């Protein structure tokens, strides 16, 4: 009897036991096993010399399934470690190009009759390295008397990211970090998550806020645990025990108020200026 090595790619897989002798070799005379030289080789599948066309088609389909299983196993074994364990830090924003600034828009009390103003631009580096973002402007407590808005307070400016295409998942991280250089004021970091606190008919994103004190003069990396972000609605803290869902982040913002903040920080109307290098998510806890 002639030996036929059906699996021509010279590989062996335990799935070959799925070949049913009763189905494939029905009525044929055959022997199991094979020798390659003087050695027994289980990869040599001993097949009968006479096959029906139907049997060959079954074998072909099986070989295709078998090869797909091998390929899937190889892909699983070659996964990168980062696919299984996210890196310890992740860039969310890098303020180094004008293209990056297109991901943000400005807002201030001027939209409601206030007289504050703000700008966002790139500051080129003197040593040829990448630039940094500069968020600056002027805070005013005055209100335009001709405004149709009856606002109760003024003196705020902010920069907010445009909505992500979908959302970003920060569930693997516990801290938000900002590399900033400022003017001694206290700023407000806001994380916007997908709406699940408000009623379904209300389209506003849920907002979570924390203070960021930016010392004057030198670069400073502010690290804010996500657990310290408080749920807010239109600037007011929600008096309820709620927990942020970091897996559904839809945007972020950085803002400044003329009043309020942490003790010791500069406050009041007047100019403000903060440079921003990047915003990252960090995993600080193991």
N, C-alpha and C positions, 0 to 999 in steps of 0.2 A: 504494500500500500504506500502511496506517495504522501509525504508530509507537506502541508501547506502552511506557511507563516502568514496568516491573514492580516495581522497588525504589522504593516510594512514599516512603520516608523520605529520599530525595535523597542517598544515600550510595553510595560505590563501593568495592569490595574486590576484590583480585586473585583471590580464590577463584572469581570468576564463570567462570574458564576451565574449571572442573570441569563446566560444562554441556556435555554432548556433543551437537554438532549432529547426529550420526548417530542419536542416541537421541531427542532432543527434537524436531528438525525433519525427521524422516524423511518424505520425500515432499512436503514443503511448499516453496512458492516464497517466498523471502525475500531480503532484502539486509542486509548487515552495516553498522553505522554509523548515525548519526543526527545531525540538526542541531537545535539549539535556537536559534531566531532565525537568525543568519548564522554561528553558531559550531558546530563539531563538538563533540559532547558524548558521551564514551564511556560515561557513566552511562545513556544511553538505549539500552536493550537492544531491538533490533528483533526482534519476535516475529511469527510468522505469524498470520493472522486466524483460522485454523481450528485449534483444539486439541482433542485428545481429553481426556476426563475424567482418564484415567490420567496424561497428561502434566501437567495442571494439579496433580494431587496430588504428582507428583514435584517440581515446581517449588516447591510449598508446603513440602515436607519440606526441600528444599535451602535455602530462605530461612530456615527455623527454625535449621538448622545454621549457616548463614552468620551469622545474628544472634547466636547463642550464641558464635561465635568472636570477633565484634566485642566483645561484652560482656566476655569473658574477657581480651581484649587491653587494654581500657580499665581493668579492675581491676588488671591487672599494672602498667600505667603509672602508676597512682595509689597504689601502695604507699607507706607511710611509710618514711622512711629507717631508723627504729628497728626496722621489721620485718626489715630486712636486716642492720643493724649494731646490736647491743644497746647501750644507754646505758653510759657509763663507770662508773656506780654503780647499785646496786639495793638498795632497802630489803628486808630480810628480816623484821626485827621492829622495831616502834616501841612503846616502853613508855609510852604516853601515856593509856591508858584502862583501866578495870577489865575491859572486854571483852577487851583484849589479854592480860591476865594469865590469862584462862581457857584460853589456848593452852599454858599451862605447868603442871607439877606439881612438887612438892618431894620430895626424898628425903634421908635422912641415915642415920647409923649406928644411930639409934634403931630402925630396922626389924630390926636384927640383935642388939639387946641393948645398944647404946651409949646414951649420954645426951646427945648433941648435939641441937640444935634449930634450926629455920630458919623464916623467914616471907618472903613476897613480897607487897608492897602498892604502892599508888600514892601518891606524894607530890605533893600539889597545889602548883602554883607560886604564889608570892606576888604576882607581877605579872600574873596572869590568863592567862598562856600555858599551853600543854599541860603536863601533869604528867610525872613520870619514875618508873620502877620502882625499888623499894628491896628488895634482897635482903640480909637480915640475920639474925643469930642468935647462937648460942653454940657453940663447939667444946669438947668434953670428951673427955678420954682415958680416962675411967672407963667401966666396963662393969657393967651390972646383973647381979649374981651369980645371980639367979634365972632369968636368960634361958636358954632351951633352945638358943640358938645359941652355938657355940664359936668366936667371932670372934678373929682374931689381932691386930687393930688397930681402933681407933676414932678419932674426931676428924675426921669429914668431913661435909659438907653440900653439897647441890647443887640446882639448878633445871634441869629438862629440858623441852624443848618436847614437846608431844604430837605424834605422828606426823603428817606432812603427808598431805594427801589425794593419795596417790601419792608424788611426789617433786618436788624443785625442781632445775632444771638451772643449775649455776654454772660450766659449762664455759667460758663467755666471760670469766670473771674469774680473777684470780690471787691476790687478797688478801681477807682477812676483817678488817673494821674494827668496833671497839666503842667507843662514846662512854661513858666511865665516870668516876665520881668515887668514890674509895675511902678506904681506911684504911691504905695502905702494905703490905697483904698481897699475896701472889702467888696468883692464881686460875688455874683450868685451863679453857681453852676446848676443847670437844669437838665435833667434827663427826661425825655418824653417816651412814654410807652403806649402800646396799643390800648385803646379804650376798653376797659372792663369795669372800672369803678363807677363811671357815670351811667346814666340811663342810655339805652340803645338809640334813642332819638337824638342824643346829644353828640355832635361830631368832634368835639374837642378831644385831643389826646390827653391822657393822664400825665400830669407833671410831678416831678420829684425834685426837690431843691435842697441845696446845701451851700453854706457860705464858703468863700475862698478868699482868705486874706493874702494879698500880694505885697510883700515887702518892697520897699523902694530901693532901686539901685541895681542889685545883682540878680542873676538868673536864679530861679527858685522852682523846685518841683513840688507842687502841692499834691498830696495823696489823700484822697477822700474815700473811706470805706463806703460801699454801696448801702450798707445798713444805716448810714447816717443821713441819707437822703430822705426828706420828709415829704409826704404827699401834700400837694397844694392845689388850690383852685383859684385862678386869677390873683395870684400873689398871697393868698391867705392859706395858712396851714389848716388842713382838714383834721378835725379833732376826732379821729377814729384810728383804731389799730389796723393798719393796712400794710401789706408787704409788696414791694416792687417785684414785677416779673421781668428779670433782666434778659430773658430769652426773646422778648418782643420789643426791642428798642427801635423807635421810628425816627428819632432825632435828638439833637442836643442844642443848648444855647448857653451863652455867657452874657450876663447883664450887670448893670450897675445902677444903684439908686443914690440920690443925693442924701438921703436920710437912712438911718438904721445901720446894721452891720455889727461887727464884733467890737468889744471894748478896745480902745487904743488905735483903731483904724481911722484913717483920715475920712472925714465926711463933710457934707454940706455942698452947696452949689459951687460950680467952677469947672475947670478943665479936668479931664481924666485921660489916662493913657496906659495901656497895657500891651506889651509885646507877647506873642504866643508862638512858641516853636512847634509844639505838638500836643495832641491829646491821645492817651493810651488807656487800655484796660489792662490791669495787672492781676495776677493771682498771687496774693501774699501769704495765704494760709495753705498749708499742705493737706 
